[in-house]
């Protein structure tokens, strides 16, 4: 395993792949560097003396400006470096060099077993979705969730409830000393023991969403909620839908219907609407909603999986809880996977616009035409302006965990995050919840916030989300299986209950980026078949948050 790594010939920083000691001499490409301070793995040291105002380059792009003199071999930190990135414009656009699709002969005949929809799309899951148009219906949603999940076999194992029961028993018996000895049962074994056989084997789940909007906010936010639900409803993983409405709220059924047809004029999947204010009692509405939803589940259970080509997968590309290895291992690995999918005629989505800060010009250059370049530049500026209006800027994006693990500026984080998009041309640029109308790599405007981004990718049609992480996160999505990919082996071992796949072998030198990405793609075929679930699916991690524009980074 190499000790250090330089990512681009133009860079004036080097990444530590292992912990380095002060005074240690590091040789790289025939040049020796004396490490000035103890340096943890994932952090970077400079290759030359820097004065105040000098630029730092990483991944071949500007990522920061020195705020203090930095000695050769010294670490870059938040105390001596601040965010800086190159300006961008469509006027400076220089079309990228011609891109040659990858040799994908070995992938062309591979298939997965999915659920065909009448519009030609293919889902990897067959879900019934239940949503409220306004927060007033949250309680009813939760009542339905409890009833359906418990009775139909979709409820999570009650391992924590069982632990509380044991603790209560010890308390009631007066045996307080026993409380300290009561341990949580092994989660995996308990899940296996308590998991009942699904009564509807071709229904992968019934998903219930709640939220805190739909009325009392701006018209923009209430319309955006319907846009979001419309996108999720037409997602190929959704087979049928129940919608609960109070009746008087701003987010109206008619608007939702129009947005569904706008996204999919051929939409013909079962969708049920219930408006509480047209019923005499809540009980009457709930009884009808439960009965009709049950009948709908019977119908979608008649569907079955059929072979589909890999280019029918729509893949979202996301990172969260990123570390200094993210842009070196997992991100470029799924970038290579994205290039394979594009070469096969598939569709991928690169999200998180605040984490494209500093690489805008490269992406503008990669856009297939000027109109898409203009749209990307407009969305980036509009987003930055909305954030600034509430006192935020993109350079505030890195979290405490990001910085601790080597992502000192937003430009460093962004340059590594952009590696998820591979090298293919940008075929499309999408606003939040907008649908792709052509195959290829798409830039999708979402926040960097994990759940806001995954929610947006699901609403834009992603049927799988690849989510890289260096620090660990349980994030999942109600309708789109979210694959957690660790940047290093230590994380995969430490948090094995939430990590699905590791790119750590890239760091150890056991695999190339290409080998790791292709290994992941092979694993995804079994996931798409339904042969196994992601850890987030197993845990019931159904995260959903609508985006109020301009508030979140």
C-alpha positions in Angstrom: 0.0 0.0 0.0 1.2 3.5 -0.9 1.8 6.0 1.9 0.7 9.1 0.0 -1.1 10.0 -3.2 -1.1 13.0 -5.5 -4.3 13.2 -7.5 -3.4 15.4 -10.4 -0.1 16.6 -11.9 -1.1 20.3 -11.3 -1.8 19.7 -7.6 0.4 21.3 -4.9 -1.0 19.1 -2.1 -0.5 15.4 -1.4 -2.9 13.2 0.4 -1.8 11.0 3.3 -3.1 7.4 2.9 -1.7 6.5 6.3 -0.9 8.4 9.5 2.4 10.3 9.2 4.7 11.5 12.0 6.3 14.9 12.4 9.8 14.7 10.9 9.0 11.7 8.8 10.5 11.8 5.3 8.1 10.9 2.6 9.3 10.0 -0.9 6.9 10.5 -3.8 7.8 10.4 -7.5 11.4 10.9 -6.8 10.9 13.9 -4.5 11.3 13.9 -0.7 9.1 15.8 1.7 9.6 16.3 5.5 6.3 16.2 7.3 6.1 19.2 9.6 3.4 17.9 12.1 1.7 14.7 12.9 -0.7 14.1 10.0 -3.7 11.8 10.1 -4.6 9.7 7.1 -7.0 11.5 4.7 -5.4 14.9 5.4 -3.1 16.8 3.0 0.3 18.5 3.1 1.6 21.1 0.6 4.4 20.4 -1.8 5.9 23.9 -1.7 6.2 26.9 0.6 3.0 29.0 0.3 2.6 32.7 1.2 -0.6 34.4 2.2 -2.9 34.6 -0.8 -1.2 31.7 -2.7 -3.6 29.2 -4.2 -4.0 25.6 -3.4 -4.8 23.2 -6.2 -6.3 19.7 -5.8 -7.8 17.4 -8.4 -6.3 19.9 -10.8 -8.7 22.7 -9.8 -8.5 25.7 -7.4 -9.8 24.6 -3.9 -8.5 27.3 -1.5 -6.3 30.3 -0.7 -3.7 30.4 2.0 -4.6 32.8 4.9 -1.2 32.2 6.6 2.2 31.2 5.4 2.3 27.4 5.0 5.7 25.6 5.0 6.5 22.8 2.6 5.3 19.5 4.1 2.8 21.2 6.5 -0.8 20.3 6.7 -3.6 22.4 5.2 -6.3 23.3 7.9 -9.2 25.6 8.4 -6.6 27.9 10.3 -4.4 28.4 7.2 -6.7 27.9 4.3 -10.0 29.3 3.1 -12.4 28.3 0.4 -11.6 29.7 -3.1 -12.8 28.5 -6.5 -12.5 29.6 -10.1 -15.2 31.8 -11.6 -17.3 30.1 -14.3 -19.5 31.2 -17.2 -21.1 29.8 -20.3 -19.2 32.4 -22.3 -15.9 30.6 -21.3 -17.3 27.2 -22.4 -14.9 25.1 -24.3 -16.5 21.8 -25.4 -14.8 19.0 -23.7 -12.7 16.5 -25.7 -14.8 13.9 -27.6 -15.9 11.2 -25.2 -15.7 7.6 -26.3 -18.2 5.2 -24.7 -16.6 2.4 -22.7 -16.2 -1.1 -24.0 -19.4 -2.7 -22.5 -19.7 -5.9 -24.5 -19.4 -7.9 -21.3 -22.4 -6.1 -19.9 -24.8 -5.9 -22.9 -26.4 -9.2 -22.4 -26.7 -9.0 -18.6 -30.2 -8.5 -17.3 -32.1 -8.0 -14.0 -35.6 -9.1 -13.1 -37.9 -6.1 -12.7 -41.4 -4.9 -12.8 -42.4 -3.5 -16.2 -44.7 -0.4 -16.3 -46.9 0.4 -19.3 -44.8 3.5 -20.0 -41.8 1.3 -20.7 -40.0 1.9 -17.5 -38.9 -0.9 -15.2 -39.0 -0.9 -11.4 -36.8 -3.0 -9.1 -39.4 -2.9 -6.4 -43.2 -3.2 -6.4 -44.4 -0.8 -3.7 -47.8 0.6 -2.7 -47.3 4.3 -1.6 -49.6 6.1 0.9 -49.1 9.9 1.1 -50.8 12.9 2.8 -51.3 16.1 0.9 -51.2 18.1 4.2 -49.7 17.5 7.7 -53.3 17.3 9.1 -53.5 13.8 7.7 -50.2 12.6 9.4 -52.1 10.8 12.2 -54.3 8.9 9.8 -51.3 7.9 7.8 -49.6 6.5 10.9 -52.7 4.6 11.9 -52.9 3.0 8.5 -49.1 2.2 8.7 -49.5 0.4 12.0 -52.5 -1.6 10.8 -51.1 -2.6 7.4 -47.5 -3.3 8.4 -48.4 -5.5 11.5 -51.2 -7.5 9.8 -49.5 -8.0 6.4 -46.0 -8.9 7.6 -44.1 -5.7 6.7 -43.5 -4.4 10.2 -40.0 -4.1 11.7 -38.9 -6.7 14.3 -39.8 -5.4 17.8 -36.3 -6.0 19.3 -36.3 -2.7 21.2 -39.9 -3.1 22.4 -38.9 -6.6 23.7 -35.9 -5.0 25.5 -38.2 -2.5 27.3 -40.6 -5.3 28.2 -37.7 -7.2 29.8 -36.6 -4.1 31.7 -40.2 -3.5 32.9 -40.5 -7.0 34.1 -37.3 -6.7 36.1 -38.5 -3.4 37.6 -41.9 -4.8 38.5 -40.4 -7.8 40.2 -38.2 -5.6 42.3 -35.0 -7.0 40.8 -33.3 -3.7 40.0 -29.9 -5.3 39.8 -31.1 -7.4 36.8 -31.7 -4.2 34.8 -28.0 -3.7 34.2 -27.7 -7.3 32.9 -30.5 -7.1 30.3 -29.0 -6.7 26.8 -30.5 -6.0 23.5 -31.0 -9.2 21.6 -28.9 -9.7 18.5 -30.6 -7.6 15.8 -29.9 -9.8 12.8 -31.0 -13.1 14.5 -34.1 -11.5 16.0 -35.1 -10.1 12.6 -34.7 -13.6 11.0 -36.7 -15.2 13.8 -39.5 -12.7 13.9 -39.8 -12.0 10.2 -43.2 -13.4 9.0 -43.8 -14.6 5.5 -45.3 -11.8 3.4 -48.9 -12.6 2.5 -48.4 -10.7 -0.8 -45.1 -12.1 -2.2 -45.0 -9.7 -5.2 -45.6 -6.6 -3.1 -42.2 -5.5 -1.7 -43.7 -3.1 0.8 -46.3 -0.5 1.6 -44.7 2.8 2.2 -46.2 5.6 4.3 -44.9 9.1 4.2 -45.5 12.0 6.6 -44.4 15.7 6.4 -44.9 19.1 8.0 -46.2 21.1 5.1 -49.0 21.3 2.5 -50.7 24.4 4.0 -49.8 27.6 5.9 -46.6 28.0 3.9 -45.9 29.8 0.6 -47.6 28.8 -2.6 -44.2 27.9 -3.9 -43.7 25.3 -1.1 -47.2 23.8 -1.3 -47.0 23.5 -5.1 -43.5 22.0 -4.7 -44.9 19.3 -2.3 -47.3 18.2 -5.1 -44.5 18.3 -7.6 -42.5 16.1 -5.3 -45.3 13.6 -4.7 -46.0 13.5 -8.5 -42.4 12.6 -9.1 -42.5 9.8 -6.5 -45.8 8.5 -7.8 -44.5 8.0 -11.3 -41.2 6.5 -10.1 -41.1 2.9 -11.7 -40.7 1.4 -8.2 -44.2 2.5 -7.3 -47.1 0.3 -8.4 -50.0 2.0 -6.8 -50.9 5.0 -4.5 -53.3 6.1 -1.8 -53.6 9.9 -1.3 -55.2 11.4 1.9 -56.4 15.0 1.8 -58.1 17.1 4.4 -59.8 19.2 1.6 -59.2 22.9 2.4 -55.3 22.8 2.3 -53.2 24.7 -0.3 -51.8 21.4 -1.8 -54.8 20.3 -3.8 -55.7 17.0 -5.5 -56.4 18.6 -8.9 -53.0 20.1 -9.0 -51.4 16.8 -8.0 -53.3 15.0 -10.8 -52.1 17.6 -13.4 -48.5 17.2 -12.3 -48.6 13.4 -12.5 -49.9 13.6 -16.1 -47.3 16.3 -16.9 -44.5 13.9 -15.9 -46.1 10.8 -17.4 -49.0 11.3 -19.9 -49.4 7.5 -20.0 -49.7 7.0 -16.3 -52.2 4.3 -15.6 -51.3 2.8 -12.3 -54.0 2.6 -9.6 -54.2 5.8 -7.5 -56.9 6.3 -4.8 -57.9 9.8 -3.5 -59.7 10.4 -0.2 -60.8 13.8 0.9 -61.7 13.9 4.6 -64.0 16.9 4.5 -66.3 15.1 2.1 -66.9 12.4 4.7 -69.1 12.7 7.8 -66.5 11.2 10.1 -62.8 10.3 10.1 -63.8 6.7 10.7 -65.8 6.6 7.5 -63.0 7.9 5.4 -60.4 5.6 7.0 -62.6 2.6 6.6 -62.9 3.3 2.9 -59.2 4.1 2.5 -58.1 0.9 4.2 -60.6 -1.2 2.2 -59.7 0.2 -1.2 -56.0 0.2 -0.5 -56.2 -3.5 0.4 -58.0 -4.2 -2.8 -55.3 -2.3 -4.7 -52.6 -4.4 -3.0 -54.4 -7.5 -4.2 -54.1 -6.2 -7.8 -50.5 -5.3 -7.8 -49.6 -8.6 -6.2 -50.6 -10.1 -9.6 -47.6 -8.5 -11.2 -44.3 -10.5 -11.6 -40.7 -9.8 -12.3 -39.4 -10.2 -15.9 -35.9 -9.9 -17.4 -34.8 -6.3 -18.3 -31.6 -4.9 -19.8 -29.3 -3.0 -17.4 -30.0 0.3 -19.1 -33.5 0.2 -17.6 -31.9 1.0 -14.2 -32.0 4.7 -13.3 -29.1 5.3 -10.9 -28.8 8.3 -8.5 -25.2 9.3 -7.4 -24.9 10.7 -3.8 -22.3 11.1 -1.1 -22.8 11.9 2.6 -20.7 11.8 5.7 -17.8 12.3 3.3 -14.2 12.0 4.3 -10.8 12.6 2.8 -11.0 9.2 0.9 -14.4 9.9 -0.7 -12.9 11.5 -3.8 -10.2 8.9 -4.1 -12.0 5.6 -3.7 -15.8 5.3 -3.6 -16.7 8.4 -5.6 -14.6 7.6 -8.6 -15.6 4.0 -8.4 -19.3 4.9 -8.8 -18.2 7.4 -11.4 -16.8 4.5 -13.5 -20.1 2.6 -12.9 -21.9 5.7 -14.2 -19.8 5.7 -17.3 -20.6 2.0 -17.9 -24.4 2.8 -17.5 -24.2 5.7 -19.9 -22.3 3.6 -22.4 -25.1 1.0 -22.2 -27.7 3.7 -22.8 -28.8 4.1 -19.2 -29.6 7.1 -17.1 -27.7 8.4 -14.0 -28.2 11.5 -11.8 -25.4 13.5 -10.2 -27.1 15.6 -7.5 -26.0 18.0 -4.7 -25.4 21.4 -6.5 -23.6 23.0 -3.4 -21.1 20.2 -3.8 -20.3 21.1 -7.4 -18.8 24.4 -6.3 -15.4 24.8 -8.0 -16.0 22.4 -10.8 -18.8 24.3 -12.5 -16.7 25.2 -15.6 -15.7 21.6 -16.2 -19.3 20.5 -16.1 -20.4 23.4 -18.3 -17.7 22.3 -20.8 -19.1 18.7 -20.6 -22.7 19.7 -21.4 -23.7 18.4 -24.8 -25.0 21.8 -25.9 -25.1 25.4 -24.9 -28.7 25.3 -23.8 -28.0 22.7 -21.1 -24.9 24.6 -20.1 -27.0 27.8 -19.7 -29.6 25.9 -17.6 -26.9 24.5 -15.3 -25.3 27.9 -14.8 -28.7 29.5 -14.2 -29.7 26.9 -11.6 -26.3 27.2 -9.8 -26.6 31.0 -9.6 -30.2 30.9 -8.6 -29.5 28.4 -5.8 -26.5 30.4 -4.6 -28.6 33.6 -4.6 -31.4 31.9 -2.6 -28.9 30.7 -0.1 -27.3 34.1 0.2 -30.7 35.6 0.8 -30.9 33.7 4.1 -27.3 34.4 5.1 -25.7 31.2 3.8 -23.0 30.6 1.2 -21.7 27.4 -0.4 -18.5 27.6 1.5 -20.5 26.8 4.7 -21.3 23.4 3.3 -18.6 21.2 4.8 -19.8 19.7 8.2 -17.7 19.3 11.3 -17.2 15.6 10.4 -16.1 16.5 6.8 -13.5 19.0 8.1 -12.2 16.6 10.8 -11.6 14.0 8.1 -9.8 16.2 5.6 -12.4 18.1 3.6 -11.2 21.6 4.6 -13.0 23.7 2.1 -16.2 23.3 0.0 -14.1 23.3 -3.1 -12.1 20.3 -1.9 -15.3 18.5 -1.0 -16.9 19.4 -4.3 -14.0 18.4 -6.5 -14.1 14.9 -4.9 -17.9 14.8 -4.9 -18.0 15.5 -8.7 -16.0 12.3 -9.3 -19.3 10.4 -8.9 -20.3 11.7 -12.3 -17.5 9.9 -14.1 -16.3 11.4 -17.4 -19.3 11.1 -19.7 -20.9 14.1 -21.3 -23.7 15.9 -19.5 -26.8 14.8 -21.4 -29.3 16.7 -19.3 -29.8 19.3 -16.5 -32.8 18.9 -14.2 -34.4 21.1 -11.6 -35.6 19.5 -8.4 -38.2 16.7 -9.1 -37.8 17.2 -12.9 -37.8 14.0 -14.9 -35.2 12.9 -17.4 -36.5 12.7 -21.0 -33.4 11.1 -22.5 -30.7 8.7 -21.4 -27.2 9.7 -20.2 -25.6 11.5 -17.2 -27.8 14.3 -15.7 -27.0 17.1 -13.3 -29.9 17.2 -10.8 -30.4 20.3 -8.6 -30.7 19.2 -5.0 -29.2 20.3 -1.7 -26.2 18.5 -0.3 -28.4 17.6 2.7 -28.6 13.8 2.6 -32.3 13.2 2.8 -33.3 16.3 0.8 -31.1 15.0 -2.0 -32.2 11.4 -1.9 -35.8 12.5 -1.8 -35.2 14.6 -4.9 -33.5 11.8 -6.8 -36.4 9.4 -6.1 -38.8 12.0 -7.3 -36.8 12.5 -10.5 -37.0 8.7 -11.3 -33.9 7.1 -9.7 -34.7 3.4 -9.0 -31.4 2.8 -7.2 -29.3 5.4 -5.2 -25.6 4.8 -4.7 -24.6 6.6 -1.6 -20.9 6.8 -0.7 -19.8 7.6 2.9 -16.5 7.8 4.8 -18.0 8.5 8.2 -21.2 6.4 8.1 -24.8 7.3 7.8 -28.0 5.2 8.0 -29.8 7.2 5.3 -32.4 5.4 3.2 -35.4 6.2 1.0 -39.0 4.9 1.1 -39.2 3.9 -2.6 -35.6 3.8 -3.9 -33.2 1.3 -2.4 -30.2 3.3 -1.2 -26.8 1.4 -1.3 -24.3 2.6 1.3 -20.7 2.4 0.0 -17.9 2.9 2.4 -14.7 4.7 1.3 -12.5 2.6 3.5 -12.5 -0.9 5.0 -12.4 0.2 8.6 -15.8 1.9 8.3 -17.3 -1.1 6.6 -16.2 -3.3 9.5 -17.1 -0.8 12.2 -20.6 0.0 11.0 -21.5 -3.3 9.2 -25.2 -2.9 10.0 -25.5 0.1 7.7 -22.8 -0.4 5.0 -23.6 -2.5 2.0 -20.4 -2.4 0.0 -16.8 -1.2 0.5 -14.4 0.6 -1.8 -11.7 0.3 0.7 -9.7 -2.0 -1.5 -8.9 0.9 -3.7 -7.1 2.6 -0.8 -5.2 -0.6 0.1 -4.2 -1.1 -3.5 -6.0 -4.4 -3.8 -8.4 -3.2 -6.5 -8.4 -0.5 -9.1 -11.1 2.1 -9.3 -12.5 0.3 -12.4 -12.5 -3.1 -10.7 -14.3 -1.8 -7.7 -17.0 -0.1 -9.7 -17.6 -3.2 -11.8 -17.8 -5.4 -8.7 -20.4 -3.0 -7.4 -22.4 -3.2 -10.6 -22.5 -7.0 -10.5 -23.7 -6.7 -6.9 -26.5 -4.3 -8.0 -27.9 -6.9 -10.3 -28.8 -9.2 -7.4 -30.2 -6.2 -5.5 -32.3 -5.2 -8.5 -33.6 -8.8 -8.8 -34.8 -8.7 -5.2 -32.4 -11.4 -4.2 -31.3 -9.3 -1.2 -32.0 -5.9 0.3 -29.9 -3.0 1.2 -29.2 -2.5 4.9 -31.4 0.6 4.9 -34.3 -1.5 3.6 -33.7 -4.1 6.2 -33.7 -1.5 9.0 -36.8 0.2 7.6 -34.9 3.5 7.1 -37.5 5.4 5.0 -36.2 9.0 5.2 -38.3 11.6 3.5 -38.0 15.4 3.7 -39.5 17.9 1.1 -37.1 20.7 0.2 -38.1 24.3 1.0 -36.1 26.1 -1.7 -33.3 28.3 -0.7 -33.1 27.3 3.0 -30.9 24.2 2.9 -27.4 23.6 1.7 
